[in-house]
Amino acid sequence: MSMLKIFVGTMYGGALDVAEQVKPLFEEAGYSVAIYDNPTLENLTGSPTDLALFCVSTTGSGDYPGNFVPFARSIAEKSPELGSLRYGLIALGDSSYGDTFCGAGRQLDELLQGQGARRLGERLEVDAMETFMADDAALPWVQEWIESQALKVA
Ligand SMILES: Cc1cc2nc3c(=O)[nH]c(=O)nc-3n(C[C@H](O)[C@H](O)[C@H](O)COP(=O)(O)O)c2cc1C
């Protein structure tokens, strides 16, 4: 069965909630789904990853949430070859933070592409100023993502 891994970076649980809410959509599309809320590089590279979804909020001043820091640091330091990785990215943020809006998601996108990974479609940026529950934006986005990128495997 094809494996979808969801990697979560969260401070207050919103991004984890998104991961849990979208999981059934991928199961319906034929994937076996694993959610990593304390992700490690081993989770990504230690076993086959047919597709990955990153759900990452931003804290501080454009920074990764604490639970995501070791994962991002490992990628930056170990520079793994990610040429076969296809992924989607949901960034949670708040536009009242100005220039650092969704800064963690944007940094992660650059980091992954720098290692050769390929993002499928556009990044979703969920603005807490406009969308109270990130799921409200994420669920339709994932439905559309699965359709538009022809990701169904069953
Ligand atoms: C202390 C603090 C710092 C934040 N800094 C940023 C920021 O720099 N950029 C941004 O877009 N959002 C920022 N946010 C907003 C969060 O990313 C947003 O509320 C998000 O929905 C939280 O998701 P989570 O529940 O998964 O942690 C910050 C929030 C807090 C509480």
Ligand as a Chemical Component Dictionary entry (heavy atoms), coordinates in Angstrom:
data_LIG
# 
_chem_comp.id                   LIG 
_chem_comp.type                 NON-POLYMER 
_chem_comp.pdbx_formal_charge   0 
_chem_comp.three_letter_code    LIG 
# 
loop_
_chem_comp_atom.comp_id 
_chem_comp_atom.atom_id 
_chem_comp_atom.alt_atom_id 
_chem_comp_atom.type_symbol 
_chem_comp_atom.charge 
_chem_comp_atom.model_Cartn_x 
_chem_comp_atom.model_Cartn_y 
_chem_comp_atom.model_Cartn_z 
_chem_comp_atom.pdbx_ordinal 
LIG C1  C1  C 0 4.229  33.677 20.355 1  
LIG C2  C2  C 0 3.670  33.529 18.960 2  
LIG C3  C3  C 0 4.450  33.881 17.877 3  
LIG C4  C4  C 0 3.927  33.776 16.562 4  
LIG N1  N1  N 0 4.715  34.180 15.504 5  
LIG C5  C5  C 0 4.208  34.089 14.242 6  
LIG C6  C6  C 0 4.978  34.525 13.127 7  
LIG O1  O1  O 0 6.106  34.976 13.237 8  
LIG N2  N2  N 0 4.420  34.403 11.879 9  
LIG C7  C7  C 0 3.174  33.898 11.687 10 
LIG O2  O2  O 0 2.721  33.813 10.550 11 
LIG N3  N3  N 0 2.411  33.477 12.750 12 
LIG C8  C8  C 0 2.889  33.572 14.002 13 
LIG N4  N4  N 0 2.127  33.154 15.062 14 
LIG C9  C9  C 0 0.761  32.648 14.798 15 
LIG C10 C10 C 0 0.657  31.124 14.761 16 
LIG O3  O3  O 0 1.488  30.561 13.765 17 
LIG C11 C11 C 0 -0.820 30.756 14.440 18 
LIG O4  O4  O 0 -1.634 31.181 15.511 19 
LIG C12 C12 C 0 -1.013 29.274 14.166 20 
LIG O5  O5  O 0 -2.358 29.058 13.764 21 
LIG C13 C13 C 0 -0.706 28.427 15.404 22 
LIG O6  O6  O 0 -0.821 27.060 15.001 23 
LIG P1  P1  P 0 -0.568 25.854 16.049 24 
LIG O7  O7  O 0 -1.816 25.768 16.893 25 
LIG O8  O8  O 0 -0.373 24.651 15.198 26 
LIG O9  O9  O 0 0.648  26.172 16.845 27 
LIG C14 C14 C 0 2.617  33.266 16.358 28 
LIG C15 C15 C 0 1.847  32.896 17.477 29 
LIG C16 C16 C 0 2.340  33.029 18.761 30 
LIG C17 C17 C 0 1.467  32.664 19.932 31 
# 
loop_
_chem_comp_bond.comp_id 
_chem_comp_bond.atom_id_1 
_chem_comp_bond.atom_id_2 
_chem_comp_bond.value_order 
_chem_comp_bond.pdbx_ordinal 
LIG C1  C2  SING 1  
LIG C2  C3  SING 2  
LIG C2  C16 DOUB 3  
LIG C3  C4  DOUB 4  
LIG C4  N1  SING 5  
LIG C4  C14 SING 6  
LIG N1  C5  DOUB 7  
LIG C5  C6  SING 8  
LIG C5  C8  SING 9  
LIG C6  O1  DOUB 10 
LIG C6  N2  SING 11 
LIG N2  C7  SING 12 
LIG C7  O2  DOUB 13 
LIG C7  N3  SING 14 
LIG N3  C8  DOUB 15 
LIG C8  N4  SING 16 
LIG N4  C9  SING 17 
LIG N4  C14 SING 18 
LIG C9  C10 SING 19 
LIG C10 O3  SING 20 
LIG C10 C11 SING 21 
LIG C11 O4  SING 22 
LIG C11 C12 SING 23 
LIG C12 O5  SING 24 
LIG C12 C13 SING 25 
LIG C13 O6  SING 26 
LIG O6  P1  SING 27 
LIG P1  O7  DOUB 28 
LIG P1  O8  SING 29 
LIG P1  O9  SING 30 
LIG C14 C15 DOUB 31 
LIG C15 C16 SING 32 
LIG C16 C17 SING 33 
# 
